[in-house]
Amino acid sequence: MIGTQDLLVALALGVFFFGAKKLPELSRSLGRALSEFKMGLEDTPDQKPATPPAEKPEAK
């Protein structure tokens, strides 16, 4: 399990690599990406499965 000391080390590494100004922006975009991913995984019963377009018969 992740402890307090592990979280502090991860935060310190994040500040070191990305800088204090960039870190909130990165976490915000990560949160948005995760929420969109979760919405994409939800199974909505009112949606029909995608069907391929019907092929046109060749004109002779």
N, C-alpha and C positions, 0 to 999 in steps of 0.2 A: 504494500500500500504506500502511497505517496505521503511523505511526512512534511512537516513545516520546513525543515532544513532543505529538503529537496526542492520545494517551491521557491525558497529564497535563492538557491543556487541558480535555478532556471530563470528567475527574474533578473538576477545579476548578469547572467550570460546574455539575456535578451537586450538589456540596456547597453551592454558592452558592444554587441554586434550591430544593433540597429539604432541606438541612440534614444535618449529619453523622449524626444519630440516625435519620433516615428513609431514608437511602441504602441500608443493608444490607437493610432490609425490602422496598424497591422492587426491588432486584436479586434477592432470594429469590423474590418473586412473579413476576418476569419469567422466571426459570429454570423455575419450576413450569409457567407458561403455555406456554413453549416445549416442554417435555417432553410435556405433554398434547397439544399440537398435533402433535408428531411421532408420538405413539402413534395419534392419529386418522388420520394419513396412511398408516400401515402397512396393507398389504393382507393381511388374514387369510383364508387359503383355506377355513377351516372355517365361515365365516359365509356364510349364504345372502343373496342380495340381497332387500331388503324388497319385499314384494308388497302392492299395495293390497287392502283388504278386498273380498270379493265382494259385489256388490249383490244385495239380496233382490228377488225378483220381486214385483210388486204383487199384492195379494190382491183378487180380484173377487167 
